[in-house]
Every structure is written in C-alpha cells, then in structure tokens.
Amino acid sequence: MRRGSVACPGLVATEFTGFHGPRTPEQSAATAIRLATLPGGGPTGSCFEDDGVFPW
C-alpha cells in the first residue's frame, strides 16, 4: 500500500481569498510540483511546505 502526502500552499493571493495573501499561485505550486515529480520510493505520509516537512 502506498501512503500519500499533503502540501501546504500557504496563504495565496487568489479570487478565493479576495486577492489577499503574500504568495502568488506560482510560488505556492512549487511544493506540489516538487512532490509530484519525486522518484518512486520518495517520502510519504507527511505534510510538506517550502522548507520541507511541516511540523504539526
């Protein structure tokens, strides 16, 4: 069984947030792209942000 991971995009300036937020959609997509392109056997079962694993 393969375990999943989640990515925390941060507060993104989009229509949903009324364009309030310090991050652009492009900045926030970087973590999701990094996770999506990891080789098989990469880290799983964690919440990731720009700097790595989100401590929660």
Residue, then its C-alpha position, 0 to 999 in steps of 0.5 A: m500500500r502506498r501512503g500519500s502526502v499533503a502540501c501546504p500552499g500557504l496563504v495565496a493571493t487568489e479570487f478565493t481569498g479576495f486577492h489577499g495573501p503574500r504568495t502568488p499561485e506560482q510560488s505556492a505550486a512549487t511544493a506540489i510540483r516538487l512532490a509530484t515529480l519525486p522518484g518512486g520510493g520518495p517520502t510519504g505520509s507527511c505534510f510538506e511546505d517550502d522548507g520541507v516537512f511541516p511540523w504539526 
